[in-house]
Amino acid sequence: MKKHILALMCLLFTALGVRAAFTIEPAVIIMFADKGEKTAFVEIVHTGGGPAAIQFSVQERVLDIDGVLVKGVETKSADFIVHPAEVILYPKERATIQIQYKGKGKITSDRAYVLHSQEVPLELEAEESSIDIAVKMLTNYYTVLALDTGKPGKLVFVSSKVINGGKIELIAENKGAGRIHMDRLSFSVGGKSITNFTGKSNSIMPGQKRRFTFDYPRAVTEKEVRFGQ
């Protein structure tokens, strides 16, 4: 009995130690909608550990008002087909995944989704026992998938108020057709450049609002704020 328990424990520790790892290239997927692109490819590379079963789906990209990706709200998009939708990779293997946009109508503004690549459980059968051990593979990748129209974004003032700690909150909305790239965004209040502010995560897509917070002694008005890209 003790031998069986020891064998089972050894198998369990071995199984847990062979957690698979994989990478996805490219890191950001862009389809240039203004050029008629509707298909993209990504390459999945097994980089270590045991075999990996990976499922793929394109999901709606939900950001909170601070620009942070909301996880756990996983709504599959009906605009895409992913083929194959699942692969099993062994050490050093790679696979190419095709993503095809099938949405109807002309794309008139930038859009963003996420390609969710999720490892799913693999069952490992014990050689010296009838017990099956299921090892949960929890690796998840959320890769940005963007439809780019080449159009500019337009960030406009919505509101401002005082919050705690000598800071204020400024909310702006993108009313343009293109995204607002955060690495290019700048803004000023009363002619003074604001450089230290929150809300820098992820681009602001058309129709989205973003909250910025920064040190300032009072709420500001629309006339005082200037955005630049």
Secondary structure as GFF3:
##gff-version 3
##sequence-region A 1 229
A	DSSP	alpha_helix	2	16	.	.	.	ID=ss1
A	DSSP	beta_strand	21	25	.	.	.	ID=ss2
A	DSSP	beta_strand	28	32	.	.	.	ID=ss3
A	DSSP	three_ten_helix	33	35	.	.	.	ID=ss4
A	DSSP	beta_strand	39	48	.	.	.	ID=ss5
A	DSSP	beta_strand	52	60	.	.	.	ID=ss6
A	DSSP	beta_strand	80	83	.	.	.	ID=ss7
A	DSSP	beta_strand	86	89	.	.	.	ID=ss8
A	DSSP	beta_strand	94	101	.	.	.	ID=ss9
A	DSSP	beta_strand	111	120	.	.	.	ID=ss10
A	DSSP	beta_strand	122	125	.	.	.	ID=ss11
A	DSSP	beta_strand	132	135	.	.	.	ID=ss12
A	DSSP	beta_strand	140	148	.	.	.	ID=ss13
A	DSSP	beta_strand	155	163	.	.	.	ID=ss14
A	DSSP	beta_strand	167	174	.	.	.	ID=ss15
A	DSSP	beta_strand	186	189	.	.	.	ID=ss16
A	DSSP	beta_strand	192	194	.	.	.	ID=ss17
A	DSSP	beta_strand	209	215	.	.	.	ID=ss18
A	DSSP	three_ten_helix	222	224	.	.	.	ID=ss19
A	DSSP	beta_strand	225	228	.	.	.	ID=ss20
###
